[in-house]
Amino acid sequence: MRGRAVLAAALVAAAALASSPRASTAQATGASFDVLIRHGRVVDGTGNPWFRADIGIRGDRIAAVGDLSGATASRTIDAEGLLVTPGFIDTHSHAGGGLASQGLSHARPLLAQGITTVFVNPDGGGPVDIAAQRTALLEHGLGVNAAPFISHGSVRGEVMGMDDRLASDAELERMRGLVRAGMEAGAWGLSSGPFYAPGSYSDTRELVELAKVVAPFGGAYQSHIRDESDYTIGVVAAVDEVITVAREAGIAGVWTHAKALGPPVWGFSMALIRRLEQARAEGVEVYADQYPYPASATGLTAALLPRWAQAGGGDSLQARLARPDDLARIREAVVENLARRGGADRIQFRRFRDDASIEGRTLAAVARERGLHPVDAALDLFRQGSPSIVSFNMHDDDVRAIMVQPFTMTSSDGDLVPWQEGVPHPRSYAAFTRKLETYVRELGVVDLEAAIRSMTSLPAQVYRMPDRGVIRVGAVADLAVFDLARVHTESQFTDPHHLSQGMAWVVVNGEPAIADGDFTGALAGRVLLKSR
């Protein structure tokens, strides 16, 4: 099955390449370009084997690909011995807030990985007003391109707050209006997070009805599924929900940051993969994306608290924690959820504004220091707020099984945070680098061309993003130039604040953002808006 899928993808890629012929030497003689990349090994993003070619750029577009030995340029890049690929597209990024800030709009942690485009507002969270977000993102300039989703959880919160109930017909119609306005403002699709409150209070019908609003715009549906373990409906049924939404709305569906979370579901990856394969065989367009780590990241509240305890918001939660009967029920649920996560030594705090002393330490260590059972230490923390955490809860066999599927894209699920603040998941600095260094070069789990495809043309295909993710004449000049042997990350779980290494050149919309390994300071990124 996998072999036929790969063959089909290769045939499609070959047809696409054939429709955009490379420039010949004769065509290039006397030609002049703004940027000319010479002698590179071109991995064009389609999954095809690399080929040797020059690339000529005019403005923000690739103007020629081939033997351009007779051409001249304002800037010439010698790529001898280097790979030249499309710039990487991160399909799931929490960098939107950072990109809108003056101190982080440069996006250097992203550029250092070869990322040139990020999809923001994932997991059902993010601004409802896409036009206002665009203004905020452009205020200080952008180092990379940003493509927004309209977010189900935020839309539901706008209409219903944190109410734990199904929407009325009138409320659903108001949500349809907000989703429609987001799509009209240029969103690329609907993101959801029915694992999180308030999205968890919705049913499948609500998700389907809002996804139907997205369909006329050619948008997609991306979901942090309702259950990645066995919290509620179970991971298999949760993946089935994505398939149901995609089928009934008639749009592409994406199981985002795909995983089997926690020991109770380790080994489930093959059953989940078969679900997607079967759906695709039936004509349902479904995909996955994945970050290449065995650890996830979320809030301690989301990981351990039952959703009924969060209904009504923070004040309601604090009231329940103060009532003995409710506290006993909450504690029982936290015991079960901590076991699902593999125990207190598998939870590491990454950021807590109320007590920075716990950052980088495990729940087990903090509990020992305070002389408490880990569950009681967690309950004390809930009385203060909700620390963000890294959770070591995946099995590498599942990570590898999902990674090699032809329908799996690469994502980071990363943040863009102030330098040296907190102890974030290293995926914020190194998701794409780690995949190339560890899973391509060192372990050979996936070959180079397939990995690049998962980072470039496949995301562009899924989200109907024209003219990005490939190297061909007429495509936008988002490019990465690097030596695979030099790609490296020092970002680790307890010491994450290190930029990735190995990118010699990164070009965003035709303008070098990294040149000879150094940042240029260019802010050539754009807010990419979807049109019908």
N, C-alpha and C positions, 0 to 999 in steps of 0.2 A: 504493500500500500504506500509506504513512504517513498519507495523508489519511483513509483508511477507519478506521485505528486511532484517530486523533484524534477523528473523528466518533463512533466507538463510545464512547470515553472520555467525551466530552461528554454523550452520551445517558445513560450510567450516572450521571454527576454530576448531571444534571438530575433523574433519578429519585430520587436520594438527597436532593436538596434538596426535592423535592416531598413526600417522606415526612416531612419535618420542617419544617412551615410556620412562617413568621416570625410573630412576634406582631403583632397589629393595634394601631392607635392605641387603640381601645376597650379592648382587653385591658390596655394599658399605663397607662391613666388611673388615677392614684392608686397605682400600683405603687411599691414601694420596693426598692432594690437596694443591695448593698454597694459596687459599682463600676458606674458608668454611663459608657459611651464614646459621645459624641454626634458626629453629623455626619460620620462617617468614610466613606471610600470602601472598602467591604468587598470584599476579594478572599478568597473563602471557602475556598480550597484545592482546589476541585473542578476547576479549569480554566475555569470560567465567567467571563464578563466581570464586572468590578467593579460593585457597586451601592451606592447611598447608603443607610445605615441606622445606627441606634443599636444598641448592644449592652448589655444589662443582665446583671450578674454577681451571683449569690448564692453565697456560700461559694466552692467551687472549680469551679462549673459556670456555663455560659452559660444564663441563665434566660429571656431574650427577645432577639429580633432583629427590628428593624423601626422604625416611628415611635414612639418612646418619649417624645414631647414632654411628656406629662403625668406622667412619673415623677419620683421623687426618689431620691437616693442619698447614702451617707456620703461617697463620693468621686466627683467628676465629672471626666472627662477630655474636654477639647475637642479633637477630632480633625479639625476643619475643615481641609481641604486635605491631610490625611494619609491614607495607606493603613492599613487594619487587616487583618492577616492572621493565620492560625494561627501559633503559635510554630513555629520551624523544628526539624525532626527530623534529626539527624546520624546517618546509618546506619552509619558506620564511624569510630570515634573511639578514640584511644589515651589518653583523658583519665582513665581509671579510676584509675590510680595517683595522679595529681594531685588528683582529687576526694576521695580518701581521706586526703589530708594536710591538716593544720590551715591551712597557708598558702595553699592553692589551692582549698579546698572551696567558696569563694565563686563560682568559675567565671566571673569577670568577662570574660576573653577570649572566652568562649563567648556569654555574655549580650549582649555588645557587638555580636555578629553577628546577634542575634535568635534564637539557638539556645535552646530550652527543654528538649530531650530529646536524649540521646546514647546510642547503642548501643556498649557497651564489650566488651572481650576479642575483638577481631577478629584475623584472620590466623592463627588457630589458637593464639594465645597469650593467657595470662591465668590467673587462679586456677582450680583444679579445684573447690575448695570454694565454691560460689556463696553458701551461707548465711553463711559467714565473710566473704566479700567484702561482702555486704549490711551486716553489722555494721560493718565497717571504713568503708564509704561513709557510714554514718549517724552515725559517731562525732562528727564536727565540724559536722554539718549539711550540706546540699547546696544550692547555688545553682540547679542544674538537675536534671531527672530523669535517672536512669541506668538503662538496660535491659541486662542482661548476656546474653552468649552463653556456652555451654559450648564449650571450645576443643579441637579435635582434637590439635594439637601438644602441648599440655600433658597431655592424657589419655594420649597415646602415650608421652610422656616419663615419666609416672608409672608406666606398666606396663613399658616396654621401654628406658628411658633413651635413649641416642643410638645404639642398635644399628642398623646399616645392613642390615636384612633384613626380610622379610615376617613378619607376626605369625602365631604358631601359633593353632590353634583356641582353646586355653585363654586365650592372651593377648587374642585378639579378644573373647572372652566377658568378660574383666575390663574391657576398654575399654567394651563395651556397658553394663556395670554402672555405670561412672563417668559415662557420658553420660546414662544413665537417671536417676541420682541428681541430676545437674545440672538436668535438665528438671523433675524432681519438686520441686526447690528454686526453680523459677521462671524458668529460662533461656528465652530466646526462640527458640533454635535452636542449630545447630552451626556454628561458624566453623572454617575450615580454611586452612592455608597450605602446600600441598604444594610450593611453591617453596622453603620454608625447611626446614632440618633441625630436628627429626627428622621433620616431616610429609612431607618429600620421600622418605623411605624407605618410605612406604606405597604401596599400589597402589589402583587405582580400586575394587576389590572392598571393601577396608577402609573406604573413604569411604562407599560405598553401604550397607554393613551398619550403620555407625554412624548414617547419616542415617535409616535405617529405624527406629531407636530413637526418633528425634525425631518421626516422622510421627504417632503417636497423640496427641501433645501439641499438634498444630497448629503445630509449629515450622518454621522455614525453614533452608536451607543456604546459607551465605555463604562464598565462597572467594576468597582470593588465589590465583589459578590457578597451576598447576604451572610454567608457562612463559609470560611476557609478551612474549617475544622469540623467539629461536631457540637458546636454551641447550640444550634437551634434546628434548622432543617437539614444540616449536613452539607459537606462540600459538593457532593455529586448533585444533589437537588439544586444547590445554588448555581452551579454551572448550567444546569438545565434551565434555570430561570433566564439567564443571559440568552440562551438559544431561543427560548420562547419569545422574549422581547424582540429579538432580531427577526424571527420568523413572522410574528404577527404584525410588526410595524413595517416589515419589508425593507430593512436597512442592515448595514453591516454592524455586527455586535462584537465587542472585544472584552474578553475575560482579562482584566488588567492585573498586573504584577502577579501572574499565575503562580500558585504554590499549593502544596498540601501541608497545612500548618499544624504542627504538633504531633507527638508520638501516636495519638489515636488514629491518625489518617496517613502516617508515613506508608508509602507504597501505593497510595491511591492514584498516583500520577497516570499510570497506564489506563485505568478506567476513565479518567477525566479526558485524556487524549482521545480515547475511542469515542467518547461522547461528541467531541468536536469533529472528528473524522466522519462519524455517522451523519451528523447534521449537515456537514458540507456535501456529503454524498447525496443527501436529500434536497440539496439546492439552497440551504440556509448559509448565508455568508457570515461565518464566525471565525474569529482569530483569537490570539493571546498575545500579551506582552509580558516581559519578565526582566527583573534585575538579577545579575549573576552572583548572588550571595545566599548563604544558608540561614541568614538572619533577616528578620523583618523589622519594621519600626512603626510605632503608633503611640497613642497616649495610654498611660496606665489605666485611666478610666475606661477607654474602649476595650482594653485587653481583659480587664477583670470584673468590671461592674455589670450587673444585669441591666438590660435596657429599661425595664420598668422602673428601676431606681432613678433613672435620669430624666424621666418624664417630668415636664414642667420647668426644667432648667436647674441651675445651680442652687437656688434657694430651696427648691423642693427637695433636692438631694440632701442638703444639709439638715433639713427637717427630718428626713427619714433616718439619717445617721444618728440623730438624737433620740429617736423613739426606739425603745428596747426591742419590741416585736419586729419592726422593720429592720433594725440592725442585725438581728439574728438571721433573718432571711437573706439579707445582703451578705453577711459573713459566709453563710452556707454556699451561696453562689460563687463568691470569691475563691473559696477553697476548691471548688470544682474547676473554675476557670484557670486558676494557677496550675492545677494538674494538667490541664489541656496544653498549657504553654511549656510544660516540662519541668516546672519547679522554679523556686525563687532564685536559684543560681543561674538561670537562663534569662533573667531579666536584668538589663543594665540601664541605668538612668542616663539619658543624654542631655536633658535640659530641665531645670526647675527654677523658675524665677524666685519662688518663695524660700528656697534653700539650696543654693548652689553647691553646698558641701557634698551632696549626694551624687553629683554629676560624675559619670564615668565609673560609678560603683554599682555593684549588684544589689538587688533587693535582699538577698540572703545576707550580704555583708552589713548592710544598713540595719537589718533586723537584729543581727548578733550584737552590733555595737550598742543598740538601744535596749537590749535585753528583752526583745519581743518575739513572738511568733511572726513569721513573715506576713501572714494574713492580717494580723493586728497592726503591723508596721504599715502595710498598704492602706488599711482603714484610717490610720492617723494621717497619712499623706493626703487621702481624699478630703479630710477635714480642712486641709490647707489649700488644696487645689488639685491639679492633675499633671504630674510630671510626664514628660515625653520619654519614651523608652526604646531601646533596642531589644528585640526578643529573639533568642537563638532557638529556632523552632522548626527548621526545615532539614530534611535529609538530602545529602548531596546527590544520591541516586535519583530522587525526584527532580532536583534542579537540572540535572543533565538530561533526563528523559524529556522534560518540557522544552529545554533549550534547542534540541536538535530537530524539532518539528518544523516543517516548512511554513507553517502558519504563525510561528512565534516571532514577534518583534522584540527588539531590545529597548528597555526603558531604565530609568534610574530611580524613580520615586523619591528623588533627592530634594533637599532644601538648598537655598542659597542664603547662607547665614554670615553674620559679621565674623571676620577672621578671629580665630581663637576663642569664640564664644561657645560655651557648652561643649558637649562631646557628641557631635552628630554621628549618624551612621556614615561610614566611609563611602557609601554609594553617592553621596553628595559631591564627592571629589573624584570618584574613580570607577563608576559603574561600567562605562564603556571601555576604559583602559583595562580594567580587570578582565573583562571578557576577552579582549585581544591578548593580553599577557598570559592569563592563566588557562583559559578554556580553548584558545586557538594555538598559541605558541608552545606552551608548556605541556598541556595535557592532550591536545589534539582531539578534544571532544567534538568540535565543529571546525570545518575548514574555513580558511580565510574568506573566500568569496561568499560562502553562505553567511558568515558572520556579518560581513559588510552589507549584504542584501538585507539582513534583519534590522540593520541600523539606518537604511537609506531608502531604497526603492519600495520595500514592502510597506513601511509606514506611509509613504507618499501614496501608494496604491490604496491602502485601507481607508485613508481619510480624504481621498480624492483631491490630493494636493498636486496640481499640475506643475510641471517644469522644475520640480525639485526631487532630490533623491537619486538622480542619475547623471552620468556624464555623457552628454550628447549635444550636438549643435542645437542651439536655441534654449537649452536649459539654463536656469539661473546658476550663476557661478558661486555656489556654496561648495567649498572643497577643503579636503584635509590632505596634507602631504607629510608622510612620516616613514620611518624605518621600523618595521615590526620588531626587529631585534632590540630596539632602544625604548620601546614602549614599556613603561614601568610606573607602578604606584607604590608609595610608601605609606599611604593612608591606611591606618589600621583601626580596629574598633575602639581601642583605648587611646589612640593617638591619631585622630583622623585629619587634622588640619595640615594637609600636605597637597600641593597641586600635583596633578599627574605630570609625567614626563614623557617626552618622545615626539611631540608634535613639532615638526620643523616649520611648517606653514599651515595656517588656517585662513581661508578666504571666505568672507561673508558678503554676499551680494556684490561680488567682484572686487572687494577691497580687503587687502591683507589685515587681519586682526592679530595674527602671529607671523613674524617674519624672521627667518633664521633662528627660531626658538625663542624669540623675545616678543613680548606684547608690544604692539604699535600704539595702543591707545585709541584706535579707530572704534567708532560707535556706529557701525554700518547696519546694525540690525533693524528690523521693521516689525510692527504688529501686523501679522498676516491675517486678513479677514477673508472668510469664505464667501464666494458669490454663487448664485444659483447656476 
